[in-house]
Amino acid sequence: MKRRYLMTPGPSPVPSVVREALACEIMHHRTDEFIEILKEINEGLKYVFCTKNPVLTFASSGTGAMEAAVTNLFSVKDKVLVIVGGKFGERWVEIAKSYGLDIVQMNVELGNSPTAAEVKKILDENKDIKGVFTTLSETSTATVFDIKGIGSLTKDKNILLIVDAISGLGQDALLTDEWGIDVVVSGSQKGFMLPPGLSFMSVSEKAKSFMKNSTLPKYYFSLAKALKSYEKNDTPFTPAVSLIVGLKTSINLIKNDGIENMWANFKKMSQAAQQAALALGLKVFSKCPSSSLTAIVSPAGINAKDIVKKMRKEYGVSIAAGQGELEQKIFRIAHMGWINEQDLIMCFSLLEKVLRDCGYTNFKIGASVARLQEVIYG
Ligand SMILES: *Cc1c(COP(=O)(O)O)cnc(C)c1O
């Protein structure tokens, strides 16, 4: 068996202390002991999300909470703006479409961030827009969006801002309350250093007022039910007990590092990865690179999927190819959660070998590793 190195943008690696917590004896959830744990994680999530508002936890992958944002806050024919700059913006469109919302779609060139001015223009032209759906880190292109700028447009208006931060949270800075974000959605398998299976969702007071008017069907993902239980540090249904216990440990790791320090560290890792790609004569795909992952354009004539396959088959290193139209054009290296600088150095040293094996030799051996060391260690 080969040792496995997960450098994919979800799932991402889980530290051993968290894995040990996950292996705990299963406890019953309607007990004082478990309620104490829920109380602690509910407080801890507020810290990670930079909010004073409730952050709900569901047993689902991240998309479950995305769907909950649509079904609990809107009704059929409500007009919403969806910002699409890749695969995950498209997911918002698909969900909103499934529930009959009236969608104004803003397409952003792949690898670019929407500007506040462009968003403002659409909001000015469509005074009946009730919500804006967007993404913190568009994982399919490794691009961070200007959420602060968009927040400044919706903050003091009766428009909800809903942000998919499933891959971005913990890496790309996100000041939920300060930037006026009503709903932030995330998941367990990226920055939280946990296996897949939990989704999270912060809910502002403005969002609560929209909840009252929503007539779309919901049951398992009812925010009204979830919030009622949340007030008592309880859950409406059986929670994912082991994952919640693991979450307690992972939140402690995040608190020990400090969320601002994490943002700074991942930004540095992102810059290091970009520089390493350039040192190999390669191009960074995004014009606004996310701190969560780096997308690199595959050298001319080499299919990105072949690079990804060789990395995994020969060295046990999992990175990701592109998605959709970018599938064969880019490969993506994650730096999120438990992934650290040393992992990046290991990953790029093997990438050099794989690139040579694929026939790309336009660099000196060790060039990317040397550049990484310069950027990381100074
Ligand atoms: C991974 C990811 C998702 C998908 O979440 P699931 O947990 O697979 O449901 C959604 N949005 C973004 C930006 C992601 O990176």
The ligand as a Tripos MOL2 file, in Angstrom:
@<TRIPOS>MOLECULE
LIG
   15    15     1     0     0
SMALL
NO_CHARGES

@<TRIPOS>ATOM
      1 C1        -16.6310   21.5720   -2.4710 C.3       1 LIG1
      2 C2        -17.5100   22.7230   -2.7990 C.ar      1 LIG1
      3 C3        -18.9040   22.5990   -2.8090 C.ar      1 LIG1
      4 C4        -19.5580   21.2590   -2.7360 C.3       1 LIG1
      5 O1        -19.8920   20.8700   -1.5480 O.3       1 LIG1
      6 P1        -20.2950   19.3700   -1.2260 P.3       1 LIG1
      7 O2        -19.7580   19.2690    0.1440 O.co2     1 LIG1
      8 O3        -19.6260   18.4630   -2.2140 O.co2     1 LIG1
      9 O4        -21.7580   19.2990   -1.2900 O.co2     1 LIG1
     10 C5        -19.6670   23.7260   -3.0220 C.ar      1 LIG1
     11 N1        -19.1040   24.9140   -3.2460 N.ar      1 LIG1
     12 C6        -17.7670   25.0800   -3.2580 C.ar      1 LIG1
     13 C7        -17.1970   26.4260   -3.5230 C.3       1 LIG1
     14 C8        -16.9300   23.9780   -3.0440 C.ar      1 LIG1
     15 O5        -15.6100   24.1160   -3.0790 O.3       1 LIG1
@<TRIPOS>BOND
     1     1     2 1
     2     2     3 ar
     3     2    14 ar
     4     3     4 1
     5     3    10 ar
     6     4     5 1
     7     5     6 1
     8     6     7 2
     9     6     8 1
    10     6     9 1
    11    10    11 ar
    12    11    12 ar
    13    12    13 1
    14    12    14 ar
    15    14    15 1
@<TRIPOS>SUBSTRUCTURE
     1 LIG1         1 GROUP 0 **** ****
